[in-house]
Amino acid sequence: MPELRLLDPDGYVVPEGRITVTPTTEPKARTALKALAIDHADRWAHAGYDPRNYRIITT
């Protein structure tokens, strides 16, 4: 099964940013990872992180 990974602006996988998906669960997983990117960027705002600079990759 494919896995979605949320990468921070430095290219590291965000903790809790790995989700195994099926074709039916992928849209919901992408939405959850986008929300996680916003939360993670807020926690690291002092380092200049911006949720627009996060990437979701499929492995």
N, C-alpha and C positions, 0 to 999 in steps of 0.2 A: 504494500500500500504506500502511496506517496505521503510525504511529510512536508508540511509548510513550516518554514522557519522565519522568524522575525529577526532581522539584523539591524543593529544600531548604526549610527553614522560612522563608527569606527570599524564596522564589519564583524562585530561579535554578536553571537546569538544572545538575545535578551532572555534572562531567566524566565521560565514559564512560556517561552516563545516558540515552542515546538508542538505541533499538533498533527497527528496522523489523520488523514482524511480519506473519504470516499467521494465519488462524484456528487453525491447528494449532500454531503456535509461541508464541502469546500466553501461555498459562499458564506455560510455562517461562521466558519473558522476564519476566513479572511476578515470579516467584520470584527470578530473578537480580537484578532491580531492588530487591526488598525486602532482599536480602543486601547489595547495594551501599549502601543507605540505612543499614544498621547499621554498615558499615565507615566510611562517610563521617561519620556522627554520632560514632563513636568518635574519629576524627581531629580533630573539631571540638568535642569535649566541653568544652574550656576556654571555648568561646563559648556554652555552654548548649544545644547541639544535641541533639535527642532523636529517634531514628528514628521514633517515633510521629507526629512532626510533618511527615514527608515525604509528598509526594503523587505518585501516578503518574497522568499525564494521557495521553489519546489525542489525536493530531493527525492 
